[in-house]
């Protein structure tokens, strides 16, 4: 009799658990309206990434059956770590991140499948107003340059070297300050110059703390600056999802190239509730003026090699990794 009771209890528990799992799965699908949920780790939240936010706000991801969850993960190293750990499905950061992971010996390494920007998105901000600025004005000064080995800092050093300036002898580049804290540190009195993404650079100008004197992107040239990457296993198992993701991003790029600065600003304003429409429009123009956004999500072997040239000059890479090894081809 006791055995029968135990059997009934166990059977009841199993039925309850199975029903719970079915209900959970049903609710999950209902919540996402049958769409594929993707956790996307982004390196920073900036107007620099306008095409991505256009794709979100205009429903381009929804059109291809994708539900996007954005998580902010400051630093390319932290983005790649989130993808490798499974905390994120797709990482969005500098393309150098995939090279570091591959050279680290990771078997299930990351492959890039789409680019969003083709130039460095940071601007050099001076504490003092400088007429007719040149890189020679940095000699003897201190620049808050960002994380050592990160693309903003490496692009700055590359530009200096290309103009005959030794970044180790002719000036001081401070890499000790966290990326997200650089603006605050500059306001607090640290450094003579700082490299900042928008809208942070514009905000410092408006508040009277500094003046934008140069675009690091214009100085550094064309590279697959920020791109999307996922583990090779994830890409293999989700090719349709990856291709649909690319479709949505491409539509975002098409939008910014066929609409005015104000129209782009209006499309993404919900992503930047603390920034005025007028300021967003100004920033969009700044990025359009330096041709920050490519026409297509595909990037060339030449731009990838240029990225690695910058890394080699900065002594964070010994030899180039094959373009085909780290680039996903449909």
C-alpha atoms as one frame of an Amber mdcrd trajectory, in Angstrom:
protein
   0.000   0.000   0.000   2.822   2.369   0.955   4.615   1.525  -2.292   1.503
   2.439  -4.306   1.182   5.750  -2.461   4.843   6.540  -3.115   4.415   5.654
  -6.795   1.366   7.929  -7.058   3.248  10.782  -5.336   6.284  10.407  -7.601
   4.067  10.205 -10.676   2.230  13.319  -9.553   5.482  15.210  -9.099   6.717
  14.153 -12.557   3.441  15.216 -14.178   3.584  18.554 -12.342   7.160  19.198
 -13.437   6.419  18.306 -17.055   3.363  20.537 -17.040   5.429  23.351 -15.552
   8.075  22.992 -18.242   5.463  23.040 -20.986   3.782  26.067 -19.431   7.159
  27.816 -19.043   8.027  27.176 -22.666   4.574  28.346 -23.768   4.860  31.553
 -21.750   8.367  32.153 -23.086   7.174  31.804 -26.674   4.098  33.912 -25.929
   6.285  36.614 -24.363   8.498  36.709 -27.446   5.564  36.235 -29.827   7.280
  33.216 -31.315  10.462  35.215 -32.091  14.022  34.107 -31.450  15.359  35.822
 -28.337  18.911  37.140 -28.687  20.950  38.676 -25.899  23.260  41.229 -27.488
  26.192  42.559 -25.434  27.214  46.035 -26.631  30.525  47.624 -25.724  28.983
  51.056 -25.068  25.730  52.876 -25.768  26.556  55.607 -28.266  24.966  57.516
 -31.142  27.978  56.153 -33.038  25.890  52.980 -33.370  22.866  54.741 -34.852
  22.197  52.089 -37.553  21.770  49.432 -34.849  19.283  51.535 -32.907  17.416
  52.349 -36.116  17.072  48.598 -36.702  15.664  48.193 -33.182  13.341  51.221
 -33.187  12.055  50.675 -36.740  11.235  47.035 -36.018  13.693  45.579 -38.529
  14.674  42.817 -36.101  11.035  41.972 -35.436  10.420  41.735 -39.176  12.932
  38.881 -39.382  11.663  37.138 -36.246  14.252  38.347 -33.724  13.623  39.718
 -30.243  16.667  41.736 -29.101  17.730  42.172 -25.484  20.557  44.730 -25.178
  22.993  44.482 -22.285  25.752  47.036 -21.692  29.155  45.394 -21.247  31.868
  48.065 -21.174  35.072  47.027 -22.926  35.701  44.589 -25.776  37.326  42.151
 -23.339  34.160  42.047 -21.249  31.947  41.675 -24.330  33.892  38.656 -25.585
  33.902  37.180 -22.074  30.101  37.506 -21.937  29.746  35.668 -25.255  32.194
  32.911 -24.302  30.439  32.365 -20.968  27.006  32.182 -22.584  25.717  35.328
 -20.894  25.277  36.791 -24.382  24.534  35.159 -27.727  26.159  37.869 -29.823
  28.858  40.375 -28.954  29.177  43.867 -30.395  32.590  45.453 -29.960  35.875
  46.171 -31.688  36.912  43.466 -34.156  40.202  43.116 -32.290  38.278  41.155
 -29.650  37.922  38.133 -31.921  41.664  38.165 -32.619  42.532  38.152 -28.915
  40.142  35.230 -28.290  41.486  33.226 -31.226  45.119  33.781 -30.228  44.210
  32.792 -26.679  43.631  29.241 -27.897  39.856  29.123 -27.404  38.481  26.166
 -29.412  34.951  27.553 -29.707  36.309  30.956 -30.706  34.397  33.945 -32.090
  33.797  34.801 -35.707  32.731  38.193 -36.990  29.681  38.150 -39.248  28.848
  41.853 -39.773  30.377  45.291 -39.302  28.468  48.386 -38.215  31.143  51.081
 -38.237  34.231  51.489 -40.405  36.146  54.167 -38.526  37.053  54.986 -34.955
  34.145  56.813 -33.352  36.036  58.789 -30.749  36.859  62.485 -30.840  39.842
  64.203 -29.296  38.731  66.793 -26.745  41.114  69.535 -25.562  40.858  71.340
 -22.247  41.846  74.562 -23.983  40.581  76.030 -27.257  43.207  75.469 -29.960
  43.155  77.255 -33.298  44.346  75.164 -36.262  45.006  72.062 -34.154  47.625
  69.558 -35.263  48.877  66.398 -33.576  52.070  68.287 -32.711  49.956  70.123
 -30.133  49.923  66.882 -28.121  53.667  66.928 -27.522  54.475  67.206 -23.847
  50.808  66.760 -22.906  48.794  64.035 -21.179  45.971  62.319 -23.069  43.362
  60.108 -21.408  43.375  57.448 -24.112  41.269  54.545 -22.865  42.115  50.904
 -22.221  45.530  49.702 -23.417  44.952  47.304 -26.314  41.519  48.765 -27.047
  40.845  50.218 -30.479  40.435  53.912 -29.450  43.835  53.931 -27.739  45.552
  51.894 -30.468  44.118  54.048 -33.262  45.382  57.165 -31.500  48.877  55.699
 -31.179  48.814  54.618 -34.828  47.856  58.141 -35.946  50.645  59.627 -33.860
  53.244  57.241 -35.289  52.062  57.947 -38.833  52.701  61.636 -38.159  56.189
  61.131 -36.754  55.219  61.425 -33.097  56.454  58.842 -30.596  53.522  58.009
 -28.275  55.920  56.740 -25.617  58.352  59.659 -25.597  56.689  62.770 -27.002
  53.583  62.691 -24.774  51.888  60.703 -22.027  48.903  58.482 -22.846  47.090
  57.540 -19.652  45.466  54.085 -20.023  44.669  53.609 -16.332  41.149  55.084
 -16.394  38.135  52.904 -17.150  36.464  53.668 -20.483  33.169  54.714 -18.882
  34.903  57.028 -16.387  37.101  59.008 -18.795  34.744  61.958 -19.214  34.319
  62.323 -15.467  38.057  62.086 -14.877  38.678  64.824 -17.442  36.062  67.067
 -15.840  37.757  66.374 -12.517  40.997  67.852 -13.829  42.926  64.833 -15.113
  44.726  65.126 -18.458  45.105  67.866 -21.045  43.154  65.910 -23.671  40.690
  63.027 -23.662  39.257  60.752 -26.348  35.473  60.427 -26.070  32.593  58.921
 -27.985  29.422  60.854 -28.623  27.274  62.218 -27.104  29.872  62.561 -24.312
  32.200  64.803 -26.330  29.373  67.170 -27.260  28.141  67.287 -23.643  31.593
  68.330 -22.427  31.658  71.084 -25.051  28.220  72.357 -24.060  29.177  72.413
 -20.378  32.374  74.330 -21.148  34.805  71.649 -20.018  36.529  71.147 -23.377
  36.611  71.529 -27.138  36.541  68.876 -29.865  39.697  69.400 -31.934  39.965
  66.230 -34.056  38.306  62.986 -35.123  40.367  59.903 -34.298  38.419  58.090
 -37.012  39.619  60.457 -39.720  43.194  60.040 -38.492  43.054  56.238 -38.299
  41.516  55.298 -41.647  39.071  52.533 -42.608  38.905  49.433 -40.399  36.098
  47.076 -39.280  35.972  49.179 -36.126  32.914  47.758 -34.380  31.321  44.523
 -35.472  29.133  41.601 -34.433  30.595  38.250 -33.465  29.411  34.939 -32.056
  30.929  31.590 -31.141  31.526  29.294 -34.104  29.204  26.709 -32.516  26.393
  29.261 -32.202  26.795  30.385 -35.818  26.806  26.789 -37.034  23.618  25.966
 -35.125  21.823  29.252 -35.919  22.743  30.199 -39.483  19.242  31.420 -40.300
  19.182  33.620 -37.201  22.615  35.060 -38.054  21.558  35.786 -41.637  18.343
  37.416 -40.417  20.347  39.511 -37.960  22.557  40.694 -40.813  19.450  41.595
 -42.837  18.132  43.794 -40.012  21.475  45.578 -39.541  21.788  46.157 -43.283
  18.372  47.829 -43.273  19.580  50.058 -40.438  22.636  51.050 -42.476  20.462
  51.712 -45.537  18.230  53.972 -43.452  21.053  56.225 -42.205  22.403  56.576
 -45.740  19.038  57.522 -47.251  17.607  59.797 -44.551  18.534  63.187 -43.155
  20.370  63.755 -39.890  17.117  64.889 -38.273  15.219  61.825 -39.513  17.907
  59.541 -38.102  17.854  61.482 -34.817  14.082  61.122 -34.568  14.341  57.394
 -35.266  16.757  56.730 -32.373  15.761  59.353 -29.794  14.079  56.743 -27.571
  17.500  55.152 -27.091  18.886  58.422 -25.703  16.184  59.912 -23.453  18.648
  62.258 -21.726  19.877  63.810 -24.991  17.891  66.388 -26.950  16.806  65.824
 -30.540  18.950  68.781 -31.582  22.067  67.308 -29.958  21.460  63.858 -31.441
  21.115  65.479 -34.865  24.451  67.272 -34.386  26.184  64.040 -33.413  24.685
  62.139 -36.348  26.098  64.842 -38.629  29.536  64.516 -37.030  29.606  60.795
 -37.698  28.201  61.199 -41.194  30.872  63.813 -41.972  33.688  61.357 -41.190
  31.901  58.526 -43.079  31.762  56.401 -39.941  29.079  54.070 -41.307  29.788
  51.643 -44.157  27.323  50.977 -46.958  27.324  47.233 -46.263  27.791  44.875
 -43.316  30.561  43.067 -45.204  34.094  44.312 -44.788  37.150  43.696 -46.916
  40.317  41.750 -46.225  42.201  45.019 -46.749  40.370  46.789 -43.895  40.863
  43.749 -41.634  44.564  43.722 -42.462  44.752  47.456 -41.700  43.204  46.767
 -38.296  45.909  44.176 -37.651  48.612  46.550 -38.874  47.484  48.966 -36.162
  47.618  46.162 -33.578  51.096  45.074 -34.690  52.404  48.643 -34.507  50.999
  48.816 -30.974  52.831  45.552 -30.128  49.689  43.693 -29.028  49.851  41.332
 -32.013  52.876  39.469 -33.367  51.494  38.280 -36.689  48.276  38.566 -38.649
  45.414  36.101 -38.357  43.762  34.928 -41.563  40.742  36.975 -42.616  38.909
  33.789 -43.618  39.615  32.239 -40.236  37.750  34.906 -38.286  35.158  36.141
 -40.816  31.866  34.299 -41.301  30.862  33.817 -44.918  27.266  32.821 -45.654
